Structure formats: C-alpha cells, structure tokens
C-alpha cells in the first residue's frame, strides 16, 4: 500500500498504479483525451497534467504516466495546471476547430477562441470534415495491440505526422469492428474511409431488428439470470483473439472468453417438451409489403414498438419518427389460408384487438381491423371485443388483397393503401393509412422435426407434436414419461399454455412420486427348447433387449428393456420367439375370423 | 335375370399400432369415405408382420393384403419398419413364384396424421383388386398341384 494525497484527500493506492488511477479511487476527475483502460499509458494529449509535491520538490507532469509514490501530494486543480490545460485547449482548438468534443472541453476550461492560426496540413485518408485528428494514437494502439488487427499506423514525422492505412489504400484486413470510431476523442476517424468493405450492423433479435445491438448485450430486458451474453459470431475476440475490452471493464471479473459451451448428460425420469413455436414469415406474402414498405410492421415488431421497454419507449411511431394518424391491422396473415397454414392460429384475433386498443389509446389514430371472422372465444374475450366496438374502432370483414403505395387519388398520396373486399358492404374498398400491422400466425418450430426425432414424437399434419389422445390424454405422448406443454402441441394462448404446462408438470411429478415404472405387458420371450441360436433376433432388436447366452447357446429376452414391438418374433425362423398378446396363433385366429 | 354379382375383394390390413392404425382411426373419426373391403388387424409394429401372416391371410381367402407402418425414421420402435421393408421384397418374390400377382400385397408408410392417405390407399387397392379379380387360392393351388 502506498499512501498519498490527491487534492488534500488521503488515498491508498497499490504499487504500480498511476496517479490518474489513484485520483479515480479518490473520486477526483482529471480530464483525459488519450487514456483508455485497456491501453498502456501514452501521455500524448497532456490534458491529465497535475502538480506533484514530493520530498520538497514541485513539478508538473502527466498523471497517466506517473506511478504513485509514498507521501506524494497531488494537486489537480492549481492555477498553473489550469493554465497548462487552457494552453493545450487553445492549441487543439486551432487544429481541431470543428471537433465538437474538443470545443466542449475547451469551453469547460473557459477557452472559446484560439490565438493560433489553423495549420495547413494535407487531408488524411481517415478524417471526416476537416483534419481534427489530435494524434493521440488511440485508434492505432487499440487496433494494433488490443484488437490485434493492425490496419492503422502513424505515418510521417513532426507536422506531417498522420494516421493512415498502409499506402493510403483501403485496408483489406480491417474487421469493421468500429473500435477506432468509438474510441476517437475528437470524433474524427471515419471507418468507411479505412476500408471499402461495408460494415454490417447487428440487428437486435429481441427487438425484431428495429434497433441494433453490440456483440455483448442483454438478451432481453427481463432475462433470467439478468446477465449479458456474448455473441460468438460477432465478438472480435473470436475473430482476432484480441480485444477483451469488456473483460478489462468488468469490475467483478465475471467475463471469461475462454469459457466453452458444455454438453451435460442428465438422467431423468420424465421429460416435458415445451419447445414453443415460430412466427409465420410475413415476407412469404409479398403483396402485404413487409420488408418493402418501412411502415408495414409484423405483430412482434409492433409489440416491441408499443412496449414500454422497447426501442421507442412505448411510443407508437412510424419509421420517420412521426405519429401515425391511421393504422390498419390485418388479421389472419398466413393463418386460415389454403396457400400457407390452413389452421387458425387462435391467438391473433385477441392480440390484434389489443393492438387496436393500444393504438387508439396512445395515438388517438383511426384504426381499421381487417378480419375474416372474429374469434373471441376465451374468458372475457368477447367483452373485450365489445369494448373495442364501442371505442369507434373500424372493423372491416374481408380478406386484404394487397398493401400498396400506388395512389389513385390525392388523398392516397404518400400513404399505404389497403386494398380489400368488404364482404358486409359487398364492395371493394381502398383505405389509405399511415401504418400497417400484420397479425402473423403461429407455426410449428423450425427445429420441430429434429426434436421429434430425438424424443420419438409424432407429428400432426401441420407439424405440431401429436398428443396421445386429443380428448383423453392431451398432455401425454405415445412415449411414457414424455409430456407436451404449450404451443409446440398446437397454437394456443398464454392461459392455455400455462394450464397445459401445469398439467405436464403434474404428469411428470406423478411418475417421480411413484418411484417405480409400470412395464408394458406386451413383451417378447424366447422358448429355449426351440431356439437354434441363430441370433437373428439379436440383430433385429432395436433396443438391444435380446442377448445371446453363450453357455446355453440360445437367445434370451431382457424383459425390462423389451418394448414389445415383436420384430424379433417375426424374424425367428424356428418359431422360438413369442410375443405376449400378439402370439402367431392369436393373429392366425384373427385372420381366420376376419375372412370367415 | 339376376344382375351379375359385382366382385368385392377382401383385403386384410396389418397396421402398426402407432402410425398406421392411428391414421386409419383418424380416417374414421374424420368421417372419410373408403371402401369397406378392408379388415384391419392391429400389430404393435410393422416389423411384427411375419410373412406367414400374409400367406395365411391369402390362404384363408383374402384377395389382397396391406402392410402399413410408420414412415422411415418415424418408427415408434426406431427401426421395426426397416425390417418390414427388408422382408417385403423377399415375400413378394416368393409369392411371385406361386403366380400370385405382386399388386395383391402392398407395403405402405402411413403416419398417424395421414387418414386421407390411408383412405386413398384402400380405395386404390380395392380398385386394383377388382381389376385383378379374385385370388382363388384353393383353385389355384389345386391347379398347381396338377401341373406339378
């Protein structure tokens, strides 16, 4: 421990720490332009200059490069220190007259104008509007030593020194991470001039791509546990083995890039399949304009838009930032459609009504609901529908033909026109609106087939998992101990999913509580006297339930493993293998009975 | 004059309990129409269908036999249907040697959700068998014995 004082406050610092770090511990702010936690001190900007008194001597020096010493007295705010900073500000203002961060910093020090003329330097490859580079080298050092890419370097000496790429050519090795842009203290460096590759923004999946995210991010606001995750696909560490700036920043040291995903084997007695659903891709119906017109939203996009924790903080806004004056909600997008999904997705009517209500409440806009049939079948649902009817929401019964921007009258100019048939009026209509919400349906999960293979589940025609019996066993599957819950079995709303989940849990508990398993009564057996020991049954058995007894020279069925398919019985050439309840003689009698 | 009696073939179906039997059940509960010529015997798996069952059915007077199981990869017992798939060509080969047309014994994959397919297969098979005419096992075997 080294004791020193910063502006009169006593500070205990570790050996090897700098005065700047010690000041930070004391809670004293020292302005810096070229300091970064992940980089070694560089001392380029000189803004962190402080006055040091040690063993009777007084000197002014940069605090970022000075290690702490016992008994040091540091003054960060003396007249001479401020004088130095003002001079620095003036010099920088002369060079970076257009850089907003520099103008702001200078203004804080009371400097608004520079006495020095703007120096004539040739334009560098990277700079934006003017040459606002202060040559702090943050971008060069970060790209080189932290990110381990090295697409930038200093060139020239003295007043010809500048940051550039090799041979002033667009960099081929730049990984477009944007670190140089984000770290530049003057906001000068412009990534697009470093390389001619096009940077790819990372859409925030949970926000339906309405906003962008970083490679390290919170999955969604209510995530449990509420810890950030790192996206391996975009994190620079997985591309260059460098960076790890987040590790340096994490005080709890909770980030470990070397951590790998683990596959754990767990023995269980019951399984609940609750793999959920996917949403119908609205772009499969191109005439509804999703992806072509910015103000055509899918239900999930609108859900984020209207949510208080969403990208707009719950404000319903068009892509241009203005409030819509009229909104169309198109029901049954992909559902009840012979070209896509023939079934009803069951939840869309109600969430569409919710959207209509929210739009009306938050914006006062005119709302049009285009529906085929209104299916408000749950508890309190019909009442909600009635409420919407009384809220002056427009309900138009008919399927929407298309959403278009091709105006045929002045009032349609600049609007999205919903072309539809009004089956109650018996006419075609064109309704101009500002925003369109597509109530997309529910479909089976993309990986449903994979899940089905793993657990030997059976599909219904629409790829939802089949329950054991639609009425008497809606939670069980044909495999004992495997239960279904939620929308992986069929489209259903939250109350129904919760109910089925609870039932599946109870089904699993029933097995666990019992502690024993009832075996299938239908199993195979082998008559030792007849068995010739050919082992056909051993190779036939998919469960390895038939073993060959070397001593006796016959095959033996392990009853606990046998699932009773009878494949070995059919394969037995000597008739030694039997299947209880499905004996050859029983089936023969059955055939005789059928054909009598 | 009595109208000529229309030949109604008799079909015995060996359907696996998990897919095809459920599929046939679905055809029934969905009120699908299909010829009543088929009589179904439920087995646990298409792999349980011993070729002797088929021969027995034909010998007892069936004009055709349908073996139906889960689609490949979907077998409740993982691979029972593959065994059925392997045994089927051997059986057909054998029947062929006795002069029994291969159209009379059919192997189909019918999943639990394919009620429509089941109805379609039965319809098709009935039509085919009507065209082929009765199997006449006893008559044929008598003739076979004479020539042999």
Interface residues (C-beta under 8 A of the other chain):
Chain A: X452 X453 X456 X458 X459 X460 X461 X466 X478 X522 X540 X542 X543 X563 X564 X565 X566 X567 X569 X570 X571 X579 X582 X584 X587 X588 X590 X591 X592 X594 X595
Chain B: X10 X12 X18 X19 X22 X39 X41 X43 X44 X45 X47 X48 X49 X50 X51 X52 X53 X56 X57 X60 X61 X62 X73 X74 X75 X76 X77 X78 X79 X80 X83 X87 X111 X112 X113 X114
